Amino acid sequence: MPTLEVVVNGLTFPNPFVIGSGPPSTNATIMNKAFAAGWGGVVAKTTALSDTTVVNVQPRYGKLRSKSRDNVGFQNIELISDRTFEDWEDDFKKVKDTWPDRVLIGSIMESFHKDRWQEVARRSVDAGCDALELNFSCPHGHPESGMGAAMGQDPAQVEEVTGWVREAVGDTPIWAKMTPNITNITVPAMAAMSGGASGVSAINTILACIGVNLKTLRPQPTVQGYSTFGGYSYLAVKPIALRMVAEIAQASPGITISGIGGVTSSTDAIEHMLLGARTVQSCTGPMLQGFGMVTELIEGTLAFMEQHGFETLDELIGKSLPYLTTHHHLVELQTAKKAAQAARRASRDNAWGKGDVKEETAALVSNE
């Protein structure tokens, strides 16, 4: 039987499926439920030091449905955790006491101050986090104060902050979470690696407007008649996520990537891994499908590996990357194929005349 166990930055995951930072990881109770369901890792909801003001609104979600009423997209305007950091320290300890063999990743975000980043990082690790994910990518709310995506869009800040955290936590694995709300995602990704990151997580949600209510003329989700741009996720963002995961993998072969974006089934997860992801995160998926979706992720991936003869995940991770190329190369490949076909036709007397005579002649000239 194939195995789903994978080692990432020295951490052993029983399977590569990780709860992404958000509502499905908002306290110890729900994180313990995720591990009990079979998830290999959990990234806690993003937290900051207790004096960071966090006030959520209701409603804060919106669904994009197809004409057949299937959920294809999901938008949220939810902020990072509104709980005190002291509460989080207690929860990290509770989760690790209950699940010592599972991987707990703390997600942290702070303003551009070295002492604040280093304090929240040290305290998270001291409380039991096996690794840290640096949230350089939250697309709404805190960017107005220079945090989240605002910081992630500045490669110099990404590199400097990553360096601060690396200095604070020593050899603890650090993943920098990338914003897709940028022209070239490889630039901040490489900046994070230069700063000392162990790897990157990609992508966070895409800044979007889910739609407009055609009766009230108000954008959605609507709060007291008004709205704001929010983070867009679920199946509809998968093509963009796959492209960005692949771009990072191509820019830095061997880089550790935790793939995120549009993971609703094992097929989606496998595609992320084939394009370079070593682990795969899902947040909106379990929100809409429940933690039990991990059963299909596990069974579907094992069936795929058995079908293709893969015994370990290392054999399939990045397997599809060599087949991504440039448009110009595609033209060259197509031209070469046509020339080969012409040569085959011209090599037999009864095939002459089926194509262009000049092309058939040229195909048989050794010094054309």
Phi, psi and omega in degrees: 000141174295162177241142178263358179296135181217139178259125182230117180051040178084356179260134180264116176262129177296334170207163188275008188266122190234134173291125179283156182299127180159202182306326179286006180217041191268355175194176184296321182301312184284328177293322176297324177295323179296315179295321179297329179285340177120006180291141184283336180205163177222131169260117182297157175301144184299135179230162177220177177298154193297339181275004174280121183284125179227117178229112179275159179244164176225139352289164181223010178236155174213141180252142170255120184246147173284175179297336177272007176075016174283142175284119178244338180217158184213132178241142176225149175240030180281142180269184176291179186302138177264009179272156179291154179293331177298323175297321180292322177300318177297318182291321177302316180296318180298315182295315181292328176294324182279323184231070183294340183264001178257161186263119178253123183244123177276135177255124185232149178210136180213173174286173187279069178223124185302315185295326181289314178299317183291323179294312182293328178291310181300314183294326177295315180293318179298331181277355174124357180294133179282336182204170178233142171245122182270116184277093174260027197214357180303123191272355185215158179085274188285341176304334177298337179254018175085011181254176174062231185298330179299320178287320182293342178273000179243096184304327180294319177292320178303313181294317183293315181295319177301320177297321177300313183293319178301318178298326185281327189245008176062235186273002179302132179301137180233126172249131176264123183272122189268141173274138174276355184274060186202155184291313184230103185292341181290336183293305176293331178296315179291329177294318178298317180295322177295330179281351178115011177295148175278336181182187181228155170249135183205132009240161168280181184293158184262128180298126188203170169242119187292335180155183181232133176289116186284352174272315183265345182067020181257136176298158182242153353292145187258128178236112181054039176086356182234168179214180175211160177294142183224182183275124184260134186214190177080194195307323186297337183268356186303316181301324179289318179298316180299319180297316183288323174301314180295321179298317179295317180297322178290324182290332182217082181305133180090355180296145176280120179236132168258109187281134181222141172130106174077024181274103180244349183201174179298326179302314179297316181296317180299319179298319177300315182292321178298335180259014168121355181281136177268331170231164182227126180257149173218132179239304179295327179306301179294334176297321183265333184250344184093162181297337182297348179298341181295334179299315179291323177302315182292308184294320180293321180290319177298319179297319178297315180297318180295320180299322184261001177078021177275128178265332180227161178294330179301334181284338182252338182298122180079008185299330183268353183300321182297345183266004172264128184216194181265162177298320180299321178294323177299320178297318179297317179298318181293320179296318180296322180295318180296321179294320179295320178296319179296321179296319179296319180295317185287342183284351179241131185302320185283358178263348181299138177096349178284336176243197177284129185300319180298318180293320180294322177294313181300327182292342181254003179268126185285334182241037183299000000 
